[in-house]
Amino acid sequence: MQYNQLFQNKRLQAVLDQLPISVFVADHEGFVVWNNHISAEGIGLSQAEMAGKHVSDLEKQGILNPSVTRLALEQKKQITRVQVINEHLKQLMVAKPIYNEDGQIELIISISQQFEHIGQDDESIDEINDLIQTYILELHRFYMQAPSRESNKRAVTKSKAAKSLEQKVTRISSLPSTVLLTGETGVGKNYTARTIHDYSQRRSNSFLTLNCSTIPESLLESELFGYVKGAFSGANSTGKTGLVQMAEGGTLFLDEIAELPYAMQAKLLELVQDKTFLPIGSTEKRRADIRIIAATNQNLETLVHHKQFRSDLYYRLNVFQIEVPTLKERLEDLPLLAYQFVQKFNEEYHQQKKLSREAIETLTHYSWPGNIRELQHAIERVCVFAENDTISPEDFKKELQFTDPEQSLAFEKHESETLSQFLERIEKNVILQAADEHRNSREAAKSLGMSQPTFSRRVRKYET
Ligand SMILES: Nc1ncnc2c1ncn2[C@@H]1O[C@H](COP(=O)(O)OP(=O)(O)OP(=O)(O)O)[C@@H](O)[C@H]1O
């Protein structure tokens, strides 16, 4: 059976066994398919003893009390319960039915996490619930990708922009077509390319990346197409297999495609167009069974217009273009992404940081020019530097350059101002800010590279 096979996947089991949460999976009749270490520990039976048991029997024996899996099966909907374990500990349990293409329940995934409660604990419940929903989403996604399944249903993220991205990725993944991913830096173009590969029939073969901006032009051709033995003096005597050949049956991801030198663009054209290539020193063209995904944060059309990018290559790459949304355009996903990153760094750094609701609120007011990458880095830094386990808005304010709207307006020229008036207003701002930020005029003058008497004179002028 598909789901039994899926949860016998050793890699998936190893990942789930390392999670600090309890994962319990039952089939559509309520028989245990698999549970992770934490779940087995909590129940007091080994994973082998649990396999194949029915949840009602475990309930009768008082081992599950109540069984959220049974409730989800009976009520055919997601069940969420908070259970009191003792005076200090509670447990949030979520059981989610997973439906097959025919609308029948195929699995129930139950995830639970214990938490300490001191007085009001609504905040921790929300946070844990969000985290649990993320895990369920990821498991669902993994389940949908099981090699034996032919399904186009995918888990989706919260925001409209992310849902639309997920839909496009799902649709495109089953097609052999070349894809062009565009979007600002850090939005997740690499991540999206990988997702397309993982969703596709090619997922058991390689996903290889060539970053067109970092590889020297002289090596590009041999990296991509390889060379035959004796192709040129100094060449490896056995020849070299290029990325195109290594990606056979899989996906070749050409990152930062706009950086590809003009001369190389012609060579790539043939590969993109006919899926053929010529290893250096060879006279025989080879055929490649690869899917090409290219990405750029530049406007290729403008580059074509300025003759910096070949129009024929642009049209070949631009069969399907997907614009990956900025983080600003998918702000609704920010809390979930933030919790995921905190969880990731907690595991990496063996700590127990958590985000306060106010901290999340603060993050939604930031402009995120570096998108998801910037969010990930900011969270990593606060996970390392925050003094308390609960991350506060102040922790982020230290890490991110929040621009004060009044401050940024101060640097815009008013229509009615002359240039000298505008420059004087900027100078006033800079001088008074330096006076505020430093303990004395000597330090403030030094920070602006001016003498102390000049600085003090300007302060007197602008303070009046
Ligand atoms: N949907 C997502 N969920 C979780 N992490 C993500 C997601 N999208 C991107 N990331 C993470 O954000 C970081 C930046 O993503 P990625 O490298 O894919 O961006 P990019 O658009 O290719 O950036 P660049 O244009 O600079 O190459 C990576 O660490 C990636 O794992």
PDBQT file of the ligand as one rigid body, heavy atoms in Angstrom, charges set to zero:
ROOT
HETATM    1  N1  LIG A 501       9.286  28.965   0.577  1.00  0.00    +0.000 N 
HETATM    2  C1  LIG A 501      10.377  28.871   1.328  1.00  0.00    +0.000 A 
HETATM    3  N2  LIG A 501      10.329  28.220   2.507  1.00  0.00    +0.000 NA
HETATM    4  C2  LIG A 501      11.429  28.129   3.283  1.00  0.00    +0.000 A 
HETATM    5  N3  LIG A 501      12.626  28.640   2.970  1.00  0.00    +0.000 NA
HETATM    6  C3  LIG A 501      12.738  29.297   1.797  1.00  0.00    +0.000 A 
HETATM    7  C4  LIG A 501      11.627  29.439   0.908  1.00  0.00    +0.000 A 
HETATM    8  N4  LIG A 501      12.033  30.147  -0.164  1.00  0.00    +0.000 NA
HETATM    9  C5  LIG A 501      13.331  30.428   0.029  1.00  0.00    +0.000 A 
HETATM   10  N5  LIG A 501      13.759  29.916   1.208  1.00  0.00    +0.000 N 
HETATM   11  C6  LIG A 501      15.111  30.036   1.781  1.00  0.00    +0.000 C 
HETATM   12  O1  LIG A 501      15.542  31.386   1.574  1.00  0.00    +0.000 OA
HETATM   13  C7  LIG A 501      16.910  31.432   1.151  1.00  0.00    +0.000 C 
HETATM   14  C8  LIG A 501      17.001  32.154  -0.188  1.00  0.00    +0.000 C 
HETATM   15  O2  LIG A 501      16.329  31.365  -1.173  1.00  0.00    +0.000 OA
HETATM   16  P1  LIG A 501      16.919  31.152  -2.635  1.00  0.00    +0.000 P 
HETATM   17  O3  LIG A 501      18.408  30.957  -2.612  1.00  0.00    +0.000 OA
HETATM   18  O4  LIG A 501      16.102  30.112  -3.284  1.00  0.00    +0.000 OA
HETATM   19  O5  LIG A 501      16.599  32.595  -3.258  1.00  0.00    +0.000 OA
HETATM   20  P2  LIG A 501      16.935  33.141  -4.697  1.00  0.00    +0.000 P 
HETATM   21  O6  LIG A 501      15.748  33.881  -5.165  1.00  0.00    +0.000 OA
HETATM   22  O7  LIG A 501      17.433  32.041  -5.575  1.00  0.00    +0.000 OA
HETATM   23  O8  LIG A 501      18.106  34.163  -4.377  1.00  0.00    +0.000 OA
HETATM   24  P3  LIG A 501      19.204  34.835  -5.382  1.00  0.00    +0.000 P 
HETATM   25  O9  LIG A 501      18.461  35.640  -6.394  1.00  0.00    +0.000 OA
HETATM   26  O10 LIG A 501      20.008  35.715  -4.491  1.00  0.00    +0.000 OA
HETATM   27  O11 LIG A 501      19.985  33.695  -5.984  1.00  0.00    +0.000 OA
HETATM   28  C9  LIG A 501      17.372  29.993   1.095  1.00  0.00    +0.000 C 
HETATM   29  O12 LIG A 501      18.066  29.685   2.287  1.00  0.00    +0.000 OA
HETATM   30  C10 LIG A 501      16.097  29.180   0.994  1.00  0.00    +0.000 C 
HETATM   31  O13 LIG A 501      16.241  27.907   1.570  1.00  0.00    +0.000 OA
ENDROOT
TORSDOF 0
